């Protein structure tokens, strides 16, 4: 059996379960190679589309959004860090960090897809936010990431300084929302099989084998 799957990952760069899910999916694909391979495309989802430019302190945001205590927020953060380590991803110290608007990051990701660098940019943006405790809405920080992965900084700046790809990103967001995607990550295989959440490697592996065998 030698199958090539199409995988769309609906996610946000400030979603910890999205990088956890990707790490587990990537492990599953490594375990299944070369029999099963995949072409991955990242699709936009904003956890906080109304977030202002200055962002919000993260513990304050989490407690307000989910109606939990600060202690519960800390426990959740600890559990996420532990789960990250289990799939080879080390989160930085998010205590005292902030949550930001990510729309411009999604516009850059749409642009990077044209050059086959979308996954590389996505992973670098995860690291910017989760490991460097930095701001994925800040244009200078975004351009530094673009430079680090070898994309054209001048062209990226032109994207950020304009409204380029706004319509395309909004259209994709609306498409997946209307299809019932209201939480992320949402991993969609061959345009019809949905795997929701940051699942363990074994879950992805089993699902991908079943889909490939169809």
Buried (B, 14 or more C-beta within 10 A) or exposed (E): EEBEBEBBBBBBBBBBBBBBBBBBBBBBBEBBEEEBEBEBBBBBBBBBEEBEEEBBEBBEBBBEEEEBEEEEBBEBBEEBBEBBEEBEBEBBEBEEBBBBBBBBBBBBBBBBBEBEBBBBBBBBBBBBBBBEBBBBBBBEBBBBBBEBBEBEBEBBBEBBEEEBBBEBBBEBBEEBEEEEBEEBBBBBBBEEBBBBBBBBBEBBBEBBBEBBEE
